[in-house]
Every structure is written in C-alpha cells, then in structure tokens.
Amino acid sequence: MSYTIEDLTTIDDAVFDALWDASFPRIESGTTMLWRKYDAKPLTSDEKKGIIKNIFTMALESGPDSKLYLCRKDGTPIRMFNASVFDGVAVCHYTLYGPDADGSRSWLYDGEVLRQTRDQLTSDFDVTGHTIHVATGSPMHTYYLSRGNEREHSVSETQGNDGISIITFTYTGE
C-alpha cells in the first residue's frame, strides 16, 4: 500500500466529481459544513458543489502561499484539500474524502497519511503545524481529536462561538 500527495495545478473534473459524490452524503448530514456562512438558503447540491469547486479553483490561482492537493492510495484518489499558510502554520480549509479502491475509508486511520501530509506541508510552506476547522461536535471533530501521536505531533483545540472548532496539529518530531 502506498500513498502519494500531489500539488495540483488544475482540477480534474472526473476526480473532483467522484470525491464530491463520495463526500456529499456526509456533507449533507448537517454537521460537516456550515453552509449558513454563504448566506444563500436553501442551497442545492449543485450550488454547494460549485462553492467548493470555486474555493479549490481559487487555491490554484492564489499564488505560492495557497495550494490544492490530491492524495491517492495505490493510485486511487482518496482526498482533495486546499491549504494556505498563516503565521507559520498551514491552514487546511476544505477537504473532500473518498473511499479507496476497495470501497473503504480505513485509510483515514493510517498514520502514514498524516505523516505524508505533514511532510508535504512542511516542504511546501516551511510550517510547524497545520490547523483544520470543523463543526464542533461533528463526527469529523471527534475524528480529528482522536488523531494524536505524541511522537509526531501534539493536538490542541480552540472552540469558537460560531460552532467551529480549530484543531491544531503541532509537529514535534519523527
């Protein structure tokens, strides 16, 4: 099993669509994305998809301090996310998650994915950690808080009053 992370220069529509389709049921669960930030209710599935694709496109066009990444497991696209650097920390803004070739998302619990993400962000941005913004109390919130590995990073959380928690992974070594 091998993972790769690509720094994208364009968005492959078929890959984006597949990851969107795999992510949308969880996005629609109401605890992953706070669509109220976009002041357009109700949003259709296509409008939501367009918002995320536009955000990813802006990452491609924003210069060297903003990137769009595609992660693959054994060649299968499993994650697309955008990141930018702020005060020495990479901020991972939006992520689409998909299953591997076997239809599994167990890769989410493989420490190698986090290590490679750390290495990619450190190489691209020379950062000391990365943050993720998630809906407080959501399954993703619980997932990210459980990703501790003291040999590699520490995990901390700041809760905002807007229903968003900022989870920070500070790189500690290995």
Backbone hydrogen bonds, N-H to C=O, Kabsch-Sander energy under -0.5 kcal/mol:
donor,donor_aa,acceptor,acceptor_aa,energy
4,T,72,R,-2.0
6,E,70,L,-3.0
8,L,6,E,-0.9
8,L,68,L,-2.8
12,D,10,T,-0.6
13,D,11,I,-0.7
16,F,12,D,-2.8
17,D,13,D,-3.0
18,A,14,A,-2.1
19,L,15,V,-2.5
20,W,16,F,-2.9
21,D,17,D,-2.9
22,A,18,A,-2.0
23,S,19,L,-1.8
24,F,20,W,-2.9
26,R,23,S,-0.9
27,I,23,S,-2.2
28,E,24,F,-3.1
29,S,25,P,-0.5
29,S,26,R,-0.6
30,G,27,I,-1.2
33,M,27,I,-0.6
35,W,33,M,-1.1
37,K,34,L,-1.9
38,Y,35,W,-2.5
39,D,36,R,-1.6
48,K,44,T,-2.4
49,K,45,S,-2.7
50,G,46,D,-2.3
51,I,47,E,-2.0
52,I,48,K,-2.1
53,K,49,K,-2.6
54,N,50,G,-2.4
55,I,51,I,-2.3
56,F,52,I,-2.5
57,T,53,K,-2.5
58,M,54,N,-2.5
59,A,55,I,-1.6
60,L,56,F,-1.4
61,E,57,T,-1.2
62,S,58,M,-0.7
62,S,59,A,-0.6
66,S,63,G,-1.5
67,K,83,A,-3.2
69,Y,81,F,-3.2
70,L,6,E,-1.9
71,C,79,R,-3.5
72,R,4,T,-2.5
73,K,76,T,-2.5
74,D,2,S,-3.3
74,D,72,R,-0.5
76,T,73,K,-2.3
78,I,71,C,-2.9
79,R,71,C,-1.5
80,M,96,L,-2.0
81,F,69,Y,-1.8
82,N,94,Y,-1.7
83,A,67,K,-2.5
84,S,91,V,-1.6
85,V,65,D,-1.6
86,F,89,V,-2.7
89,V,86,F,-1.5
90,A,129,G,-2.5
91,V,84,S,-3.8
92,C,90,A,-0.6
92,C,131,T,-2.9
93,H,82,N,-1.8
93,H,91,V,-0.8
96,L,80,M,-2.8
98,G,78,I,-3.1
100,D,104,S,-2.8
103,G,100,D,-2.3
108,L,105,R,-2.1
109,Y,106,S,-2.2
110,D,107,W,-1.8
111,G,109,Y,-0.7
113,V,110,D,-1.6
114,L,110,D,-0.8
115,R,111,G,-2.3
116,Q,112,E,-2.6
117,T,113,V,-2.3
118,R,114,L,-2.7
119,D,115,R,-2.8
120,Q,116,Q,-2.6
121,L,117,T,-2.8
122,T,118,R,-2.7
123,S,119,D,-2.2
124,D,120,Q,-2.7
125,F,121,L,-2.6
126,D,122,T,-1.8
128,T,88,G,-2.3
130,H,169,F,-2.1
131,T,90,A,-2.7
132,I,167,I,-2.3
133,H,92,C,-0.8
134,V,132,I,-0.5
134,V,165,S,-2.6
136,T,163,G,-2.5
138,S,135,A,-2.0
142,T,138,S,-2.1
143,Y,139,P,-2.6
144,Y,140,M,-2.8
145,L,141,H,-2.0
146,S,142,T,-1.3
146,S,143,Y,-0.6
147,R,144,Y,-1.4
149,N,153,H,-0.9
152,E,149,N,-2.1
153,H,149,N,-3.1
154,S,170,T,-2.5
156,S,168,T,-2.2
158,T,166,I,-2.3
160,G,158,T,-0.5
160,G,164,I,-2.9
163,G,160,G,-0.7
165,S,134,V,-3.3
166,I,158,T,-3.3
167,I,132,I,-2.9
167,I,165,S,-0.6
168,T,156,S,-2.8
168,T,166,I,-0.5
169,F,130,H,-3.3
170,T,154,S,-2.3
170,T,168,T,-0.6
171,Y,128,T,-2.5
171,Y,169,F,-0.6
172,T,152,E,-2.4
173,G,152,E,-1.0
